[in-house]
């Protein structure tokens, strides 16, 4: 049994490497042709393009692992059926589910690798690739950065601090605007309860205005509302918002806690944080669903099996997207929203396992 297990794991690793390479290559080609016009319009050098895709590869590798695992399992069993190895094992009284257990262990190793890569490598690499695209292609201002849920924005002679910015309603909460002269002396400070994008301008409400007078002293006044003539538009304050792939699980969780402490809804970040943990486990779940698919096929061979495997992964992505939407809307708790697809596919896989010929 040890020799058989070693043989199955070797075949699994071989097919996993082949299909992962193919899928990542296809991903790279599609992304390249999707962005080549933007690269050319921005007159970006070949070195920058190379670095962009190099830093994006860890994200591609992690996201291609689940479909690769599903197709690999199907290919392993299809090849064994074609070589009559399945028939030989049945004749020897070997339970095919024992072989499946070996693949589950192998998939568990892949799942751990996926989680560690998405936690350590992907956040750094994705941040670098996104920064390259923003700065070199979109020519966005790199001066913007985020704290927990706060925004610091640095312009030529001004700095803005915004406690919270709602990009949907285009409303700032507790913004403070600092304006400086050429010697970096504060000449004006506007501290408001909120800022609202209205008729193409920023309108601040319940504001305290501090201005430098000719004598060198500061005058302070309070106004109910005031329009600020600043060049930034609402989209300027969402440029630096980090995407989930740019943060690890613990970073997302701390970010969510900071948002909650500041009195805002943190459901989005909790859902994404739980998906960070749930996503690698789909590798194990797909083994449970792929084994009965491979063993249950009587006609069509590996081609039909691969097609069904891809369709299964596509269905998983659809359910995950729907479940995530329910979590963001508050219909489902964040934990259930992230794990619901894994639970549904586990039950489906177990059902198929119980009805497949052993």
QUIZI-V926021 format. One record per run of one state. SS is the DSSP state (A for helix, B for strand, O for the rest). FROM is the first residue (numbers start at 0). LEN is the number of residues. If there is no record, write none. Layout:
BEGIN
SS;FROM;LEN, SS;FROM;LEN
END
This chain:
BEGIN
O;0;1, A;1;40, O;41;4, A;45;37, O;82;2, A;84;7, O;91;4, A;95;42, O;137;7, B;144;2, O;146;4, B;150;4, O;154;3, B;157;9, O;166;4, B;170;10, O;180;5, B;185;6, O;191;2, B;193;5, O;198;2, B;200;12, O;212;5, B;217;11, O;228;5, A;233;4, O;237;6, A;243;3, O;246;2, A;248;13, O;261;5, A;266;14, O;280;1, A;281;15, O;296;4, A;300;28, O;328;5, A;333;21, O;354;4
END
